[in-house]
Amino acid sequence: MQSGLRSGASLIASATRPTQAAFLKTLTPRQLEALPYLFEFWAMPHQIPPAGAWRNWVVLGGRGAGKTRAGSEWVRQQVEGPTRVAPGISARVALVADTLEQAREVMIFGESGIMAVSPADRKPTWIAGRQMLIWPNGASAQAFSAHAPEALRGPQFDAAWADELAKWPLTGDPWDMLQFAVRLGVDPRVCVTTTPRRSAVLANILEQETTVVTHASTYANRANLAASFLTEVEARYGGTSLGRQEIDGIMQAEVDDALWTPKQLATAQIAKAPSLTRVVVAIDPPGTSHAKSDECGIIIAGVDMSGPIQDWRAIVLEDATMHAARPAEWAKAAIAAMRRHDADRLVAEVNQGGDMVEAVIRQVDPLVPYRSVHATRSKSARAEPVAALYEQGRVSHLHGLGALEDQMCQMTIRGYAGQGSPDRVDALVWALQDLMIDPAAKWRDPRIRGL
């Protein structure tokens, strides 16, 4: 039935205006009145609970992806019966948000909250003194704050809606207390609607066999969002690590002691690079050349040297990292990046390739300005001085560097916590070493400053 309704909605929504008008004319006045409240007819796939046996349904989505509407409609589906006073699947529901205010203003009275999506004859009554909704059929829903998990001791429920769980307190106490409380009926269930921010509790829920997940980005709900909002968030956060979390709704692993964080990198975003004094292309070549080789890290960055050295500012312009089956492919890509950005120098790590790296590059361009660098310290030790530049606000990013930023947020003081090799970060480190760190070290040398 749900599949048929969704299919019908899709056909009507994509039809011509005359076809839509003709369809509406076939409906009776009562059917027209009921149509806005038949959510299965209008819902997007990620807003429909999956079939089958599950304990937790997690709706992961970007900002504005329709998560709250999904939660509100699921509560309606649980508590409403076939008639106004007939019982539904559930009779006692817990509504848990980060705070009681958010439970009231978002889950209950928000634009997509329970009160807004309920038809007039099924709309519940709000009892403020008890923080509770009461439906005409006697079903109830009580609001709770995740900051007061002890309030969940004692009450018992047959369903629960947990909103923005990734914002809850860092410990698992609220979620644990909720699990003990949802114990009534033959099949008690929990709906979780959240942006996939880093959260150990959320990560644990997603790993459970009894959890099912639906997912959507902000763009899935673009028809119901202001065009100016979409334009603004795409311009500011598109292609960034924070954007992948808040817009694309992608869950990123939590890493302790990371040298960079998504929030820090979000503040480093700029829309346009200033006039630059120098530009370099840095590459971290793979140690082997075949279909399963690591990627070749290729990062292009520049520096604005106007003013005293302590005011120099670097800008990461592009991530041209690629997978190359043959060395000539990454060499051609690096030279192309130099020409594209009118770069002054090509910097290449030669730990694994030695003289071969320069030989391959000069086969493509014999006259390219070239500098080889050799790593003598660990990746994390080399990255720490570069991370310090970010902490000082001296490095900016153009948009579109999300893959690089993902790797950066996996780099810790103990090493790389991600999968494979951090080729992009290695190339970034060499670029900023050449542009910022080495010149500063030379400037501190009294033999040079005295010239």
Secondary structure by P-SEA (a helix, b strand, c coil): caaaaaaaaaaaaaccaaaaaaaaaaccaaaaaacccccccccccccccccccccbbbbbbccccaaaaaaaaaaaaacccccccccccccbbbbbcccaaaaaacccccccccccccccccbbbbbccccccccccccbbbbbbcccccccccccccbbbbcccccccccaaaaaaaaaacccccccbbbbbccccccaaaaaaaacccbbbbbbccccccccccaaaaaaaaacccccccccccccbbbbbbbccccccaaaaaaacccccccccbbbbbbbcccccccccccbbbbbbccccccccccbbbbbcccbbbbbccaaaaaaaaaaaaaaacccbbbbbcccccaaaaaaaaaacccccbbbbbbcccccccaaaaaaaaaaccbbbcccaaaaaaaaaacccccccccccaaaaaaaaaaaaaccaaaaaaaaccccccc
